[in-house]
Amino acid sequence: MSVPEEQPVGPLVESKTVGKAPERIEGRYVTLEHLSEKYVGPIWQKIKNDPQLWTYMLEGPFADQSAFLEAMKKKWATDDPYTYAIIDVKTGEALGYLALMRWDKPHRAIEIGHVMFSKSIQRTKGATEAFYLAMTAVFGDSLNTRRLEWKCNALNAPSKRAAERLGYTFEGVFRNHYIVKGRSRDSAWFSILETEWPVIQKAFQQWLHPDNFDQNGQQKRGLVDIRQTLVGEQK
């Protein structure tokens, strides 16, 4: 449909089919596998004594493993959210979970959310790789995503820092967005576009490579530094 010249519109978008999320995504340090009952007990054992992990979550904390199991059953019974257990490649242990959620298929947008990392995976190479693996699925040929979203409680400073480290762009705040556990929540929004993904992906690959870590496992270059260098090389 043609429009008058004085009414600017966005570019035409190629039509693409949105397929299914992969059941398993293998990485160097962790593997993402569709959540199932066998992972619930091990995850619970790693998070049961850390109620602060639930402060900014929409659910929890849970009184016991039985209550946690009932909540997890709802997650694996649906494709939205599509929840992955995060499995340590070396030990086979389940360390937490995350989800692809809020699938907006007509507009090809997905959010990564419902992130629960036990202390065993926080601030590790596996944590970064878990997000990277999820992103590779999001922007892969099956899901054909145009826009990847991240939202969090606007008071959750660690989550906002994590989003920006991972390459998301801050977009703004939805005020009075939710009522969570009886409290008002403003939501901070972040996004990555499909056009931004190639550079972000390359930065992840360089950061995750074994050569980027010394004999003590300490990074030689930070993810943000690598990404900024790659962006600068494009100019």
C-alpha positions as CSV (number, residue, x, y, z in Angstrom):
1,M,0.0,0.0,0.0
2,S,1.4,3.4,-1.0
3,V,1.3,6.3,1.4
4,P,1.6,10.1,0.9
5,E,5.1,11.4,0.9
6,E,4.4,13.7,3.9
7,Q,3.7,10.6,6.0
8,P,7.0,8.8,6.7
9,V,6.8,5.1,7.4
10,G,9.3,2.4,8.4
11,P,11.0,0.1,5.9
12,L,9.3,-3.0,4.6
13,V,10.1,-6.2,6.6
14,E,10.7,-9.5,5.0
15,S,8.2,-12.2,6.0
16,K,9.8,-15.0,7.9
17,T,8.4,-18.0,9.8
18,V,8.9,-18.3,13.5
19,G,9.7,-21.9,14.4
20,K,10.3,-23.8,17.6
21,A,12.9,-23.3,20.2
22,P,15.6,-26.0,20.3
23,E,15.3,-28.5,23.1
24,R,19.0,-28.6,23.8
25,I,21.8,-26.1,23.1
26,E,25.3,-27.2,23.8
27,G,28.2,-24.9,24.8
28,R,31.8,-25.2,26.0
29,Y,31.0,-24.6,29.7
30,V,27.3,-25.2,30.0
31,T,24.4,-26.8,28.1
32,L,20.8,-25.5,28.0
33,E,18.2,-28.3,28.1
34,H,14.5,-28.0,28.2
35,L,13.5,-28.0,31.9
36,S,12.1,-31.3,33.2
37,E,11.4,-32.8,36.6
38,K,14.8,-34.5,36.9
39,Y,16.4,-31.1,37.3
40,V,14.1,-29.6,39.9
41,G,15.6,-31.3,42.9
42,P,19.2,-30.4,42.1
43,I,18.3,-26.8,41.4
44,W,16.3,-26.6,44.6
45,Q,19.2,-27.8,46.6
46,K,21.4,-25.0,45.3
47,I,18.9,-22.2,45.9
48,K,16.8,-23.2,48.9
49,N,18.9,-21.3,51.4
50,D,19.1,-18.1,49.4
51,P,15.7,-16.3,49.7
52,Q,17.3,-13.1,48.4
53,L,17.4,-14.7,44.9
54,W,13.6,-14.2,44.8
55,T,13.5,-10.5,45.8
56,Y,13.0,-9.2,42.3
57,M,11.3,-12.3,40.8
58,L,7.5,-12.4,40.1
59,E,7.3,-15.6,42.1
60,G,8.8,-17.2,45.2
61,P,10.4,-17.7,47.5
62,F,9.0,-21.2,48.1
63,A,8.5,-23.0,51.4
64,D,9.9,-26.3,50.3
65,Q,10.9,-28.5,47.3
66,S,7.3,-29.6,46.8
67,A,6.0,-26.1,46.3
68,F,9.0,-25.3,44.1
69,L,8.2,-28.4,42.0
70,E,4.6,-27.3,41.5
71,A,5.8,-24.0,40.2
72,M,8.3,-25.6,37.9
73,K,5.7,-28.0,36.4
74,K,3.9,-25.0,35.0
75,K,7.1,-23.9,33.3
76,W,7.8,-27.1,31.4
77,A,4.2,-27.6,30.5
78,T,4.2,-24.7,28.2
79,D,6.2,-23.3,25.2
80,D,5.8,-19.8,26.5
81,P,7.8,-19.4,28.6
82,Y,10.1,-22.0,27.2
83,T,12.4,-22.8,30.1
84,Y,15.9,-24.2,30.0
85,A,17.8,-25.8,32.8
86,I,21.4,-24.7,32.8
87,I,23.7,-27.8,33.0
88,D,27.4,-27.7,33.9
89,V,29.3,-29.5,31.1
90,K,32.0,-30.9,33.4
91,T,29.8,-32.1,36.3
92,G,26.4,-32.6,34.8
93,E,24.9,-30.5,37.6
94,A,21.9,-28.3,37.1
95,L,22.9,-24.8,38.2
96,G,19.8,-22.8,37.5
97,Y,17.4,-21.9,34.7
98,L,16.3,-19.2,32.3
99,A,13.5,-18.9,29.7
100,L,12.6,-17.6,26.3
101,M,9.3,-15.8,27.0
102,R,6.7,-13.3,25.8
103,W,6.9,-14.6,22.3
104,D,5.4,-12.0,20.0
105,K,5.5,-14.1,16.8
106,P,3.7,-11.7,14.5
107,H,6.4,-9.1,15.2
108,R,9.2,-11.6,15.8
109,A,10.2,-10.5,19.3
110,I,11.2,-12.6,22.3
111,E,12.3,-11.8,25.8
112,I,15.0,-13.7,27.9
113,G,13.7,-13.8,31.4
114,H,12.7,-15.8,34.5
115,V,16.5,-16.0,35.2
116,M,17.4,-18.0,38.3
117,F,21.1,-18.5,38.8
118,S,22.3,-20.3,41.9
119,K,25.5,-19.0,43.6
120,S,27.3,-21.9,41.8
121,I,27.0,-20.2,38.5
122,Q,26.8,-16.5,39.3
123,R,29.7,-14.4,37.8
124,T,31.2,-17.4,35.9
125,K,32.0,-18.1,32.3
126,G,29.1,-20.5,32.4
127,A,26.7,-17.7,33.3
128,T,27.8,-15.6,30.4
129,E,27.7,-18.6,28.1
130,A,24.1,-19.5,29.2
131,F,22.9,-16.1,28.0
132,Y,25.0,-16.4,24.8
133,L,23.5,-19.8,24.0
134,A,20.0,-18.5,24.5
135,M,20.7,-15.6,22.2
136,T,22.1,-17.8,19.5
137,A,18.7,-19.6,19.5
138,V,16.8,-16.4,19.5
139,F,18.6,-15.0,16.5
140,G,19.0,-18.4,14.7
141,D,17.3,-19.5,11.5
142,S,14.4,-21.2,13.4
143,L,13.1,-18.4,15.5
144,N,14.1,-15.5,13.2
145,T,13.9,-12.9,15.9
146,R,14.0,-9.2,15.0
147,R,14.0,-7.9,18.6
148,L,15.3,-9.5,21.8
149,E,14.0,-8.0,25.0
150,W,15.2,-7.8,28.6
151,K,13.1,-6.2,31.3
152,C,13.6,-6.0,35.1
153,N,12.6,-4.2,38.2
154,A,14.0,-0.7,37.8
155,L,15.4,-1.0,41.3
156,N,17.3,-4.2,40.4
157,A,20.8,-2.6,39.7
158,P,22.6,-5.9,39.2
159,S,20.1,-7.0,36.5
160,K,20.5,-3.6,34.7
161,R,24.3,-3.9,34.8
162,A,24.1,-7.4,33.4
163,A,21.8,-6.4,30.5
164,E,24.2,-3.6,29.5
165,R,27.3,-5.9,29.8
166,L,25.6,-8.5,27.6
167,G,25.0,-5.9,24.9
168,Y,21.5,-4.7,25.4
169,T,20.5,-1.1,24.9
170,F,18.5,0.7,27.6
171,E,15.2,2.0,26.2
172,G,13.4,3.5,29.2
173,V,11.2,2.7,32.1
174,F,7.5,1.7,32.3
175,R,6.2,3.4,35.4
176,N,3.8,1.5,37.7
177,H,4.2,-1.4,35.4
178,Y,3.4,-4.3,37.8
179,I,2.2,-5.0,41.3
180,V,4.5,-7.7,42.6
181,K,4.1,-9.3,46.0
182,G,2.0,-6.3,47.0
183,R,4.6,-3.7,45.9
184,S,4.6,-1.3,43.0
185,R,7.2,-2.1,40.3
186,D,8.6,0.1,37.6
187,S,10.2,-1.9,34.8
188,A,13.4,-1.0,33.0
189,W,13.5,-2.1,29.4
190,F,16.4,-3.1,27.2
191,S,16.7,-4.6,23.7
192,I,19.0,-6.1,21.1
193,L,18.1,-5.9,17.5
194,E,18.9,-8.5,14.8
195,T,21.1,-5.9,13.0
196,E,23.2,-5.5,16.2
197,W,23.6,-9.2,16.9
198,P,26.5,-10.0,14.6
199,V,28.9,-7.8,16.5
200,I,27.5,-8.8,19.9
201,Q,27.8,-12.4,18.9
202,K,31.5,-12.0,17.8
203,A,32.3,-10.3,21.1
204,F,30.8,-13.2,23.0
205,Q,32.8,-15.7,21.0
206,Q,36.1,-13.9,21.7
207,W,35.3,-13.5,25.4
208,L,34.3,-17.1,25.9
209,H,37.4,-18.5,24.0
210,P,39.8,-20.3,26.4
211,D,42.6,-18.0,25.2
212,N,40.9,-15.0,26.9
213,F,41.5,-16.6,30.3
214,D,44.7,-17.0,32.2
215,Q,45.9,-20.1,34.1
216,N,43.8,-18.9,37.1
217,G,40.7,-18.6,35.1
218,Q,40.7,-14.8,35.2
219,Q,39.6,-12.9,32.0
220,K,42.2,-11.0,30.0
221,R,39.7,-8.7,28.4
222,G,36.2,-7.8,29.5
223,L,33.2,-8.5,27.3
224,V,32.3,-4.8,27.1
225,D,35.9,-3.9,26.1
226,I,35.9,-6.5,23.3
227,R,32.5,-5.4,22.0
228,Q,33.5,-1.7,22.0
229,T,36.6,-2.5,20.0
230,L,34.6,-4.4,17.4
231,V,32.1,-1.6,17.1
232,G,35.0,0.9,16.6
233,E,36.5,-1.3,13.9
234,Q,33.3,-1.0,11.9
235,K,33.4,2.8,11.8
